[in-house]
Amino acid sequence: MINVKNIALVKALGARIRELRLQRDMSQEDLANEADIPLSQIGRIERGENNPTISSLYVIAIALNVDLKQLVDLKLKK
């Protein structure tokens, strides 16, 4: 379960992954296959329902052909 304080962060991260995926004209299935992560997990991450590990973020970044720091470059409202 996601800690309430982290909901905005997890949702912003999911939105960022979706944004990068769509910029590359990739489907969720394409990303899941490239990152070797279950399709259902990609969906949960993008919807902000799953707080991915740093290892998952790393393989997602590789699959999206971006640096990890680009993946986590989030604009959070304070």
C-alpha angles and dihedrals in degrees: 000000000000118000109243091236090060099049095097091049095048092047092048090049091051091049090050092052091048091048092052092044093052092046086059092047091240126149121223087253091055091051093046091052094046093047094039090232123133113265091234090056092052088053092050091048093050092048091051093245096117129053102215123215121245087252091057091047090051094054091044089053091051091048090051091046094237135119115261089243089058090052094054096041093120132173105218124183114233 
